[in-house]
Amino acid sequence: MVLAGAVGLSVAACGSSSSKPAAATASSGTSADTVTAIPALTGSGTTVSLDASTLAALTSLGVKPTPYGTAVLNGANITFPITSGYAEIHSNKSFKPGYVIGSIEHDGSGLTLTKGSTSVTLANFVVDPGNSMLYGTVGGKPGIPLAFLDGSDLQISMSGGAVHLDGTKVELTQTAASALDQAFGTTAVKAGLELGVAHIAATGSANSYTGQATEVSRLTGAQTSVDLNSGTLAALTSLGVKPGPVGGASLNGSTISFPITGGAAVIHSDHSYQPGYIDGVVLHQGSGLSLTKGSTTVTATDFVVNPGNSMLYATVGKDYNLPLFFLDGSGLQVSQSGGDVHLDGTKVELTPQASAALDQAFGTTALKPYTLIGIAHIVAA
């Protein structure tokens, strides 16, 4: 099963032996390649040691960098907490597009560049190590390619329950350079400008496999739709609670859809693979779901589907990666059409944490754990 249709990004692969571009395509592992996988990242952070000459150049332009959200600046080091993700490391270092692949999310943090009354905030970073790219949200638009990740000097180590990826150079893309030049009225910000050197410390329970798997290092679309359960909708209506779309989400009748903005996916040929034969993360940044009762509104956004552990996480207020829905894939049907993969029939059920929080917010005891929210249909490009 091939999950790649529109995967055509061509950049230098993080951890590859060359800094020349390598095509991002779905690839199959071999028995000679042992893969260490971390199916659900739980921390800790990506730190960038800002380049001294770049800082001096920004200062000469009157541009001041400051941390945004939960980012922390300590001297010339700025750290962005890891909020979710999937990562795997191949023992075969010639694996393409890169022997380290996955998707590492940093929701709720970022970097603000300010000159006079003009500020540009780069936030919600997504590190794509396989395709050597850092994406971010700018002006509410997710998935903007902000920086190339040159991993030609990458060093990997494991200690204290974390995998460390050190020595990756972070270099500004043409897209980001042009946007910053336009925002600040200059021509001095150039593509390839080295922002600094990245040090990633990612925690989570690791496992390994040697079997066949089809891997897609970056998802580029399309959407996850949920057919809302009529009984649950009726129960919400009786409680005076109204659901609605947020951001890029759309509501059509009783079906709500959330655009896929990124992620990575692995499909194992061994369907008994644990924690699940479909692994990875599917990102839906910039969209979400609201529940409103009178003057009270609860909004959940930036959904992260983790098929490996059958969970959907979300941002609620200032809390990131909250387990919102349990995904029951016992009736999952996988098919392919037009270069896309369709994952149909997954039941979406309220987690105990989410049901308790909603009951408290709306002053009820009616929202029970494992209430069926609806049936999900994922179309991944």
Disulfide bonds with the S-S distance in Angstrom:
none
